[in-house]
Amino acid sequence: GGDTRTFTGGLSTTGVTGTVTANGVIQTDGQQMDIGALTLGGTTTLATNSATAGGAILNVGAVTGANFGLTLNGGTTGAVTVASASSVGALTLNNTGAYVFTGNVSAASLATTGAGAISFRGASTTITADTNFVNAGALNLGDGGDTLTFTGGLSTTGVTGTVTANGVIQTDGQQIDIGALTLGGTTTLATN
């Protein structure tokens, strides 16, 4: 834990046949990172902008979080794509590239300060803590038939881009504050 591993010219773990476990900072210097299925062995940062602010593409497979924190940073231009993330502790998205979660997500909390566009496309997304989106780009909640549960509450009023909803957006008896909203499909907003 607390280690920093820098793969200056890029990194791919997709050819590994065993379990890939990360614990610490794993980074490149403005070069693409392709991580297959990943198990967190401790609080982990995956970043492609160690010395190059622009960063690069960051692709991550299915993440098994074991309740550890995960920070994803593709730099100012690198798109971040995550297949799925289960049982993550604090999930942090903190640079202006776009973030896309194509599968299910479950996390204890979500921080989006400094993030660009964010899209949740999995059938099920659950964030336990009160979630306040403040990203500087679009926010896409669902892409049809999805259920997104922000157990502790939800606010999108700090989002500077277009907020689009398509599916069920709900809390567990906690307040929802939605700013301007575009419907991308049949949508339910519920606090129960």
Secondary structure, DSSP 8 states (H G I E B T S, - for coil): --EEEE-TT-EE-TT--S--EEEEEEE-BSS-EEE-SEEEEEEEEEESBSS-TT---EEEEEEE-TT--EEEE-TTT--EEEEEEEEEEEEEE-SSS-EEE-S-EEEEEEE-TT---EEE-SSEEEE-S-EE---SS-EEEEEEEEEEEETT-EE-TT--S-EEEEEEEE-SS--EE--S-EESSS-EEE--
